[in-house]
């Protein structure tokens, strides 16, 4: 999954298939299953995967920033 996100990031047609969404600033999330989302940060050609969780856990993480 992480490889697919890395390879598809910045390509709008692939974004929709991977479910990549901007959360805030340089923070993004993508689906990794029906209930699991991966949160990552994009910086100068590098994606830093930070956490995984369900919708509520991702929302709580973003509020903690």
MDTraj code that builds the backbone (N, CA, C; nanometers):
import mdtraj as md
import numpy as np

residues = "UNK UNK UNK UNK UNK UNK UNK UNK UNK UNK UNK UNK UNK UNK UNK UNK UNK UNK UNK UNK UNK UNK UNK UNK UNK UNK UNK UNK UNK UNK UNK UNK UNK UNK UNK UNK UNK UNK UNK UNK UNK UNK UNK UNK UNK UNK UNK UNK UNK UNK UNK UNK UNK UNK UNK UNK UNK UNK UNK UNK UNK UNK UNK UNK UNK".split()
xyz = np.array([
    [0.0811, -0.1186, 0.0000],
    [0.0000, 0.0000, 0.0000],
    [0.0862, 0.1262, 0.0000],
    [0.1880, 0.1289, 0.0830],
    [0.2744, 0.2468, 0.0896],
    [0.3429, 0.2699, -0.0450],
    [0.3859, 0.1647, -0.1112],
    [0.4475, 0.1789, -0.2434],
    [0.3496, 0.2378, -0.3435],
    [0.2242, 0.1945, -0.3385],
    [0.1232, 0.2454, -0.4310],
    [0.0981, 0.3936, -0.4078],
    [0.0935, 0.4351, -0.2819],
    [0.0744, 0.5767, -0.2512],
    [0.1941, 0.6569, -0.2991],
    [0.3133, 0.6086, -0.2705],
    [0.4347, 0.6779, -0.3148],
    [0.4351, 0.6944, -0.4661],
    [0.4035, 0.5891, -0.5378],
    [0.4079, 0.5933, -0.6841],
    [0.2949, 0.6778, -0.7435],
    [0.1811, 0.6851, -0.6736],
    [0.0669, 0.7572, -0.7276],
    [0.0530, 0.9004, -0.6791],
    [0.1308, 0.9389, -0.5790],
    [0.1167, 1.0735, -0.5237],
    [0.1539, 1.1768, -0.6296],
    [0.0676, 1.2740, -0.6483],
    [0.0908, 1.3770, -0.7488],
    [0.0284, 1.3453, -0.8833],
    [-0.0310, 1.2285, -0.8965],
    [-0.0992, 1.1901, -1.0203],
    [-0.2493, 1.1849, -0.9909],
    [-0.3249, 1.2889, -1.0270],
    [-0.4664, 1.2991, -0.9881],
    [-0.5518, 1.1771, -1.0211],
    [-0.5293, 1.1121, -1.1327],
    [-0.6117, 0.9967, -1.1679],
    [-0.5839, 0.8794, -1.0743],
    [-0.4615, 0.8632, -1.0310],
    [-0.4291, 0.7569, -0.9364],
    [-0.4752, 0.7932, -0.7955],
    [-0.4719, 0.9224, -0.7629],
    [-0.5177, 0.9677, -0.6305],
    [-0.6573, 0.9168, -0.6007],
    [-0.7480, 0.9313, -0.6959],
    [-0.8866, 0.8926, -0.6698],
    [-0.8979, 0.7430, -0.6426],
    [-0.8211, 0.6625, -0.7104],
    [-0.8245, 0.5184, -0.6878],
    [-0.7651, 0.4783, -0.5542],
    [-0.6685, 0.5544, -0.5067],
    [-0.6042, 0.5257, -0.3783],
    [-0.6764, 0.5921, -0.2620],
    [-0.7655, 0.6841, -0.2936],
    [-0.8392, 0.7533, -0.1885],
    [-0.7555, 0.8539, -0.1129],
    [-0.6569, 0.9134, -0.1767],
    [-0.5724, 1.0126, -0.1103],
    [-0.6506, 1.1428, -0.0954],
    [-0.6509, 1.1950, 0.0262],
    [-0.7196, 1.3206, 0.0551],
    [-0.6301, 1.4097, 0.1396],
    [-0.6307, 1.5385, 0.1091],
    [-0.5567, 1.6345, 0.1914],
    [-0.6360, 1.6562, 0.3193],
    [-0.5671, 1.6465, 0.4326],
    [-0.6310, 1.6692, 0.5611],
    [-0.6141, 1.8142, 0.6048],
    [-0.4882, 1.8601, 0.5997],
    [-0.4552, 1.9946, 0.6439],
    [-0.3095, 2.0196, 0.6062],
    [-0.2818, 2.1351, 0.5493],
    [-0.1433, 2.1659, 0.5127],
    [-0.0827, 2.0572, 0.4269],
    [0.0290, 2.0026, 0.4731],
    [0.0976, 1.8952, 0.3999],
    [0.0622, 1.7563, 0.4534],
    [-0.0450, 1.7451, 0.5293],
    [-0.0896, 1.6164, 0.5825],
    [-0.1974, 1.5581, 0.4921],
    [-0.1837, 1.4293, 0.4638],
    [-0.2757, 1.3590, 0.3762],
    [-0.3145, 1.2263, 0.4414],
    [-0.4233, 1.1681, 0.3928],
    [-0.4632, 1.0344, 0.4365],
    [-0.5062, 0.9547, 0.3153],
    [-0.4922, 0.8247, 0.3246],
    [-0.5404, 0.7354, 0.2198],
    [-0.6034, 0.6143, 0.2859],
    [-0.6906, 0.5486, 0.2121],
    [-0.7552, 0.4275, 0.2627],
    [-0.6586, 0.3093, 0.2530],
    [-0.6621, 0.2265, 0.3560],
    [-0.5833, 0.1029, 0.3548],
    [-0.6754, -0.0145, 0.3846],
    [-0.8022, 0.0032, 0.3585],
    [-0.9044, -0.0974, 0.3855],
    [-1.0352, -0.0258, 0.4113],
    [-1.1367, -0.0996, 0.4484],
    [-1.2673, -0.0383, 0.4713],
    [-1.2667, 0.0573, 0.5898],
    [-1.1945, 0.0242, 0.6946],
    [-1.1974, 0.1062, 0.8160],
    [-1.0619, 0.1656, 0.8535],
    [-0.9580, 0.1364, 0.7795],
    [-0.8236, 0.1807, 0.8164],
    [-0.7735, 0.2889, 0.7210],
    [-0.7179, 0.3936, 0.7786],
    [-0.6586, 0.5020, 0.6996],
    [-0.5146, 0.5223, 0.7425],
    [-0.4302, 0.5549, 0.6460],
    [-0.2904, 0.5881, 0.6728],
    [-0.2743, 0.7389, 0.6617],
    [-0.2076, 0.7980, 0.7578],
    [-0.1810, 0.9418, 0.7557],
    [-0.0345, 0.9611, 0.7222],
    [-0.0086, 1.0533, 0.6299],
    [0.1295, 1.0818, 0.5940],
    [0.1467, 1.2298, 0.5666],
    [0.2718, 1.2721, 0.5680],
    [0.3075, 1.4107, 0.5409],
    [0.3963, 1.4133, 0.4174],
    [0.3709, 1.5083, 0.3300],
    [0.4496, 1.5212, 0.2066],
    [0.5487, 1.6359, 0.2229],
    [0.6741, 1.6084, 0.1911],
    [0.7791, 1.7102, 0.1944],
    [0.8794, 1.6827, 0.0834],
    [0.9067, 1.7806, 0.0044],
    [1.0136, 1.7792, -0.0969],
    [1.0482, 1.6402, -0.1509],
    [0.9505, 1.5758, -0.2130],
    [0.9758, 1.4478, -0.2774],
    [0.9787, 1.3282, -0.1841],
    [0.9424, 1.3475, -0.0562],
    [0.9429, 1.2381, 0.0407],
    [0.8072, 1.2333, 0.1102],
    [0.7542, 1.1126, 0.1271],
    [0.6311, 1.0937, 0.2030],
    [0.6665, 1.0269, 0.3351],
    [0.6293, 1.0907, 0.4450],
    [0.6542, 1.0380, 0.5786],
    [0.5229, 0.9822, 0.6334],
    [0.5146, 0.8499, 0.6465],
    [0.3946, 0.7888, 0.7015],
    [0.4022, 0.7997, 0.8531],
    [0.2950, 0.8548, 0.9122],
    [0.2971, 0.8928, 1.0529],
    [0.2167, 0.7988, 1.1412],
    [0.0940, 0.7674, 1.1008],
    [0.0077, 0.6852, 1.1845],
    [-0.0989, 0.6169, 1.0998],
    [-0.1657, 0.5235, 1.1605],
    [-0.2778, 0.4542, 1.0962],
    [-0.3899, 0.4465, 1.1977],
    [-0.5120, 0.4524, 1.1495],
    [-0.6251, 0.4407, 1.2400],
    [-0.7565, 0.4525, 1.1657],
    [-0.8648, 0.4411, 1.2409],
    [-0.9963, 0.4578, 1.1804],
    [-1.0260, 0.6077, 1.1681],
    [-1.1428, 0.6406, 1.1197],
    [-1.1775, 0.7807, 1.0952],
    [-1.1642, 0.8653, 1.2222],
    [-1.2180, 0.8174, 1.3321],
    [-1.2146, 0.8931, 1.4573],
    [-1.0721, 0.9104, 1.5095],
    [-0.9898, 0.8075, 1.4975],
    [-0.8507, 0.8156, 1.5433],
    [-0.7706, 0.9149, 1.4594],
    [-0.7949, 0.9150, 1.3288],
    [-0.7261, 1.0106, 1.2411],
    [-0.7710, 1.1528, 1.2748],
    [-0.8986, 1.1706, 1.2967],
    [-0.9508, 1.3029, 1.3324],
    [-0.8890, 1.3519, 1.4649],
    [-0.8794, 1.2654, 1.5641],
    [-0.8196, 1.3019, 1.6926],
    [-0.6717, 1.3353, 1.6756],
    [-0.6016, 1.2601, 1.5926],
    [-0.4608, 1.2885, 1.5673],
    [-0.4439, 1.4281, 1.5070],
    [-0.5266, 1.4599, 1.4091],
    [-0.5147, 1.5900, 1.3432],
    [-0.5460, 1.7044, 1.4404],
    [-0.6368, 1.6840, 1.5311],
    [-0.6695, 1.7869, 1.6314],
    [-0.5544, 1.8062, 1.7287],
    [-0.4731, 1.7033, 1.7470],
    [-0.3616, 1.7118, 1.8410],
    [-0.2410, 1.7886, 1.7849],
    [-0.2438, 1.8180, 1.6563],
    [-0.1301, 1.8900, 1.5958],
    [-0.1318, 2.0367, 1.6311],
])
top = md.Topology()
chain = top.add_chain()
for i, resn in enumerate(residues, 1):
    res = top.add_residue(resn, chain, resSeq=i)
    for name in ("N", "CA", "C"):
        top.add_atom(name, md.element.get_by_symbol(name[0]), res)
traj = md.Trajectory(xyz[None], top)
